[in-house]
Amino acid sequence: MSQSFRLENIGLINRDKKLSFKFNGVTYYGYEGDTLASALIANGVHLVGRSFKYHRPRGFFGAGVDEPYAIVQLYRNGETEPNIKATEQELFEGLEATSVNCWPSVNFDIGAINNFIKIFLPAGFYYKTFMWPKSFWYKVYEPFIRKAAGLGIASTKHDKERYEHKYEYCDLLIAGSGPSGLASAYAAAKNGARVILAEDKPRHGGTLLTSEVNIGNQSGKEWADGIISELKEMPNVIVKNRSQVFGYYDHNMLVMSERISDHLPKTKKFHPKQRLWYIRAKEVLISSGSIERPIVFGNNDTPGVMLSSAAKEYLKVYGVLVGKSPLIFTNNDSGYETAIEFKKNGVDPIILDTRKEPQSEIVDEAKNLGINIKFSHVVVAAQGYKKVKSADIAKISDDKEQLGKVENIKCDCICVSGFWTPTIHLASQSGNKTKFNEDIDAFVPGISKQNETTLGAANGSYVLNETLKSSFEAGQELSKKITNNDNKISFPNVVEKKSTTHDKFWCVPLPEGKNYKRFLDFQNDVSVSDVEIALKEGYRSIEHVKRYTTLGMATDQGKTSNLNGLQLVSNIENKVVPNVGHTTFRPPYTPVSIGAIVGREVGKHSKPTRKSPMHSWHEKNNAVFVDAGVWLRPRYYKQGNENLFEGSKREAKNVRTNVGVCDVTTLGKIDIKGPDAAQLLNRVYTNAWLKLPVGKARYGVMLREDGIVMDDGTTTRISENHYHMTTTTAQAANVLSHLEYYLQLVWPELNVNVVSTTEQWAGAAIAGPKSRDLLQKLFPNSDVSNEGLPFMGFIEGDLFGVKARIFRISFSGELAYEVNVESDNGNFMWEKIMEVGYEFDIQPYGTEALSTLRIEMGHVAGSELDGRTIPYDNSLEGLLSKKKDFIGKRSLSREAFTAEDRQKVVGVVPLDKKTSIPEGSHLVKDSNAQLPNPKLGYISASCWSVEHDNPFSLAILKDGKNMIGKKLFVMAPLKNKVIPVEIVSSHYVDPKGERVRS
Amino acid sequence: MRSQNEFSYGGDATVKRPELDKEISDQDWDNFVYNRKSLRGKHWELWQHLSGCRQWIKVERDTATHEIFNTLKANEEIS
């Protein structure tokens, strides 16, 4: 196909570089400097998608970020990306894109049937229709909606692109490089201020690229180019294009996304795809310009209906005609500028002006050029399905209520101008109280809360001379405050055509007997009648109307629809727009890719990885690792083709019969020193601590103030005023903060110092009946007999020249010890244990065997101490001191905590002694009871008991103390399992605890 | 100035823990453990410089605007 809508002698594209691209499988050609949209229009393609709700044909409406229609699925370098605006995506060689929202194809779309059964989809349609019957939602409605709706498909592949984050500081951040952005940046830069000038588009200059003005005897574009090249040379200025400042946060922090490689076929080596900038600016100048407003009329969503400013931009920047017999529908002078450009390029437009007798230089110029102008005329409706073919037009009465006789005229596009809406998003995000400006029928920034100033069109100023003047001044004044320099800049002479006031007209009434759809929100298909229904149904707040109708909720966030929506609500409600107010502007201003937000923090970089000093030994010995918080821990040591179940069973069994060793370095360790250390422990633990002798360890449980168990662990008295506390791996950081909280804020009188020593000590748990024999060989000079080192005893020893701490504590229920050495000696210790342990058939064991051992002996851990249970629930009530107060004690007398049938930990064994019980399953009395079946408890942890060779689980069960011996059912609907079980004691192995003391 | 990421929020700074071993009514204990005003506006809060010096501090902050008016060390009383 040829580029039959491309003009020869106009545009800023590079005609020397022809690019081929594919849209919906068809190959087209464009030029370097095109957007996908401009290249498609050059090829006469106007049908690019289907609308969200009615699946009506969609074309192009704008030429930039405001685009509500032309959203495509992009294919680039083997990857795909949804939600790309064709008006923003720059063309590159080999670009491929497809339409979204249409199924099976853009030309024949099954969803378009919605369009003909209009009554089917009024406002609040989803809320009303899909409520019943409930079961239909998952099976019928949702799959259908999912298939028919949506704005593309997210890739399921790992994103190989790199995204970076950058932090920057500046005196002035200037968002937008149109006339006001350029002027203020120039003035501030000349004063020596550190300036960042950010432009969303590839080209700087904003409206100067398309308007017929003269600044200092240059065209607007030449002037802009000159300023930009001068700014780029200055060391105190950063000039960025393809960079959207999308969020304004507290303390003048702004976030900008820079699209570095999106316009290239492939990201260059060592380059990121996008970069997210976090910018702290002393002052922010918002020069984000304005977006043209549509006028609402019948079928105003037909492809070929577009903003008049967009038509002008396609023409002047890309050399592309959006149509060859254009109709310009305007309520202000801007439409004339577009018409004049058409005329100058050999196309005859017709202007329909809603105004009666406008008088201005621009109107005169159009008249002089012989353009056909119809005053007091409106477009009643566009005709044509996949493209505008003609327009129904009519004269309109002076009060804008009555339409004259409707006639049909031929045209192939309708360029609409309903005046301008300042882009106040950033100002509003900063906390600025916006105000309504009657002159332009739109909101403008009001009183600033942070250091921000809005300039030019974004502030409602549409006269270039005034804009440049105020922007030069603002740039100068604000930079002077910061740098104390005062360089005066000579103000250039500006020549522009004077325009006159616009007509406050925004919606064409329906002609008698016609029921055209008149759209407010083009992406979400919200029409005038939808808003009318919402108001009829009692929605008053604009925020509610928005959510009920989805007006302004699409990916374009109502950039072209919000104000007309407000106008409609105010008209119906007989209010003025400022009293209706606008909905909240929230970041981001434009969609930001998740990749850019995440940056480099993906995969391994998403969190730190902590490894024990013995990690390389584990690796060498076929450890299969598991994430335990930020730690990597061996889950089991694979032998041959063993799976997790087999391996962990072997390891656990070896602990019960011989001896095993487990890396317990990850346990939290806190060093506690000071004369009041015992007092602190006595207050944070539930049991008594004042009389613990030196050289002894004690198990303790600490609570939160609300009585819930926070953590457990052993603490050892190393010397008179020195304790070594251990915490669970998961709670280590919280426990330290907890202690610091009480020491610093609640009991500052306690003379105690706490510090984390988790990483200073490497730990090995040696467990099993042969552990003492092994220990004796490891420490030949120490007395490790039952008398010399009794249960819960502590000694220091010499491990082949390395100082070690030996604790006789057990997590497995076996005779067991824990040896700690300084981290640097961890690997040495481990290798010695393995070497010396060889004759005792030692095997290392991982977290899976560790869990098995603790579950079958009924030792509660993280899955029972889950932030929902009190000591009683965990059968730890024996550790509650009656004689002293402690953190959380008062809460334990709460009614629910003392209830007779309070939940308690129990053991669970399947009746068939075979079926394993999924963790998280529920326990019920009757497996066939009517739903919802009352839940009596839940399975907290499951294992294969190596002692009994059958499955065993722990559960937190209501009235647990009276349930031993009862038969219940385990329900695991996700696994489709119903398992009859018997409730037993949680201490399934060695209930009297004889082994640990042996 | 330190990044907010280094700090962790610790609740209402005006709440005083009842003294140990003191008789206290259910209502007073409830107020200490659970009942908080969800204020809009100035609010004294506890923050810990978690990834830093580990000190707990008292911060007077506007909950709506995040403006910070005042900070105190752990041992300084809110006046």
Boltz contact constraints between the chains, C-beta under 6 A:
constraints:
  - contact:
      token1: [A, 250]
      token2: [B, 66]
      max_distance: 6.0
  - contact:
      token1: [A, 705]
      token2: [B, 33]
      max_distance: 6.0
  - contact:
      token1: [A, 706]
      token2: [B, 33]
      max_distance: 6.0
  - contact:
      token1: [A, 740]
      token2: [B, 54]
      max_distance: 6.0
  - contact:
      token1: [A, 744]
      token2: [B, 56]
      max_distance: 6.0
  - contact:
      token1: [A, 744]
      token2: [B, 74]
      max_distance: 6.0
  - contact:
      token1: [A, 745]
      token2: [B, 56]
      max_distance: 6.0
  - contact:
      token1: [A, 745]
      token2: [B, 74]
      max_distance: 6.0
  - contact:
      token1: [A, 746]
      token2: [B, 17]
      max_distance: 6.0
  - contact:
      token1: [A, 748]
      token2: [B, 75]
      max_distance: 6.0
  - contact:
      token1: [A, 885]
      token2: [B, 20]
      max_distance: 6.0
  - contact:
      token1: [A, 885]
      token2: [B, 21]
      max_distance: 6.0
  - contact:
      token1: [A, 890]
      token2: [B, 29]
      max_distance: 6.0
